[in-house]
């Protein structure tokens, strides 16, 4: 880490990998990036798994405190079942959806214990 001239602040770049996965049950929601274009009219139920790479930057605020910001891009595979309404109906469709794009964004406040 190196100090910035005249400021008690340190800079640190970092790269990482991240994974994600889980289950979802959504209705009456339009998701970004074209994931469920008709999400306002149907219910989707399923699971997802994916991963990606990330870049971040860390600022030392004090001896034990720092702040970091990170962004990442990656791939996610969605498995879904589509239903006609919020809490009723027969399954209309099953399928898979592939997504590549932003998968992570974060701002973290860090306290180091030692």
C-alpha positions as CSV (number, residue, x, y, z in Angstrom):
1,X,0.0,0.0,0.0
2,X,1.2,3.5,-0.7
3,X,0.1,6.8,0.8
4,X,-1.4,9.5,-1.3
5,X,0.6,12.7,-1.1
6,X,-0.7,14.8,1.8
7,X,-3.5,12.5,2.8
8,X,-3.6,9.6,5.2
9,X,-5.2,7.4,2.7
10,X,-4.0,4.2,1.1
11,X,-4.9,2.6,-2.2
12,X,-5.2,-1.1,-3.1
13,X,-6.5,-2.7,-6.3
14,X,-7.7,-6.3,-6.2
15,X,-9.2,-9.0,-8.5
16,X,-11.3,-11.9,-7.4
17,X,-13.7,-14.6,-8.4
18,X,-17.2,-15.0,-7.1
19,X,-19.9,-17.7,-7.2
20,X,-23.7,-17.4,-6.8
21,X,-26.6,-19.7,-6.6
22,X,-30.0,-20.1,-5.0
23,X,-33.7,-20.5,-5.6
24,X,-36.3,-17.9,-6.5
25,X,-40.1,-17.5,-6.7
26,X,-41.1,-14.1,-8.2
27,X,-44.4,-12.7,-9.5
28,X,-45.6,-9.2,-10.6
29,X,-42.0,-8.0,-11.1
30,X,-40.2,-7.0,-14.3
31,X,-36.6,-8.0,-14.0
32,X,-33.7,-6.0,-15.6
33,X,-31.5,-7.3,-18.5
34,X,-34.5,-9.1,-20.2
35,X,-34.5,-11.9,-17.7
36,X,-38.3,-12.1,-17.4
37,X,-39.9,-9.7,-19.9
38,X,-43.4,-10.8,-19.0
39,X,-42.7,-11.0,-15.3
40,X,-45.6,-8.6,-14.5
41,X,-48.1,-11.1,-15.9
42,X,-46.7,-14.4,-14.8
43,X,-45.0,-16.2,-11.9
44,X,-41.5,-17.7,-12.2
45,X,-40.2,-20.4,-9.9
46,X,-36.8,-22.0,-10.2
47,X,-33.1,-22.0,-9.3
48,X,-29.9,-20.5,-10.6
49,X,-26.1,-21.0,-10.4
50,X,-23.3,-19.0,-11.8
51,X,-20.0,-17.2,-11.2
52,X,-17.7,-14.5,-12.5
53,X,-14.7,-12.3,-12.0
54,X,-14.5,-9.1,-10.1
55,X,-12.3,-6.0,-9.7
56,X,-12.2,-3.8,-6.6
57,X,-10.4,-1.0,-5.0
58,X,-9.7,-0.5,-1.3
59,X,-9.1,2.8,0.6
60,X,-7.6,2.7,4.1
61,X,-9.6,5.2,6.3
62,X,-7.7,4.6,9.6
63,X,-5.4,2.0,11.1
64,X,-8.2,-0.5,11.5
65,X,-10.9,0.8,9.1
66,X,-11.1,0.7,5.3
67,X,-13.6,1.0,2.6
68,X,-13.8,-1.0,-0.6
69,X,-15.9,-0.9,-3.8
70,X,-16.2,-3.9,-6.1
71,X,-17.9,-4.8,-9.4
72,X,-18.0,-8.1,-11.3
73,X,-19.2,-9.7,-14.5
74,X,-20.1,-13.3,-15.1
75,X,-22.4,-16.0,-16.3
76,X,-25.6,-17.3,-14.6
77,X,-27.8,-20.3,-15.7
78,X,-31.5,-20.0,-14.7
79,X,-33.8,-23.0,-14.6
80,X,-37.5,-22.0,-14.3
81,X,-41.1,-23.0,-14.3
82,X,-43.7,-20.5,-15.5
83,X,-47.2,-20.2,-14.1
84,X,-50.1,-18.0,-15.2
85,X,-50.7,-16.1,-11.9
86,X,-49.4,-15.2,-8.5
87,X,-50.6,-18.2,-6.5
88,X,-52.6,-20.5,-8.7
89,X,-52.6,-22.4,-12.0
90,X,-51.0,-25.2,-13.9
91,X,-47.4,-24.9,-15.0
92,X,-47.3,-23.3,-18.5
93,X,-43.7,-23.8,-19.4
94,X,-40.3,-25.1,-18.1
95,X,-37.0,-24.0,-19.5
96,X,-33.6,-22.5,-19.0
97,X,-32.2,-19.0,-19.5
98,X,-28.6,-18.1,-19.9
99,X,-27.3,-14.7,-18.8
100,X,-23.9,-12.9,-19.2
101,X,-23.4,-9.5,-17.7
102,X,-23.1,-7.7,-14.4
103,X,-23.3,-10.2,-11.5
104,X,-21.8,-8.3,-8.6
105,X,-21.7,-4.8,-7.2
106,X,-20.8,-3.8,-3.6
107,X,-19.5,-1.3,-1.2
108,X,-18.0,-2.6,2.0
109,X,-16.9,-1.0,5.3
110,X,-14.2,-3.1,6.9
111,X,-12.9,-3.3,10.5
112,X,-9.8,-5.3,11.1
113,X,-9.5,-7.2,14.4
114,X,-5.9,-8.1,15.4
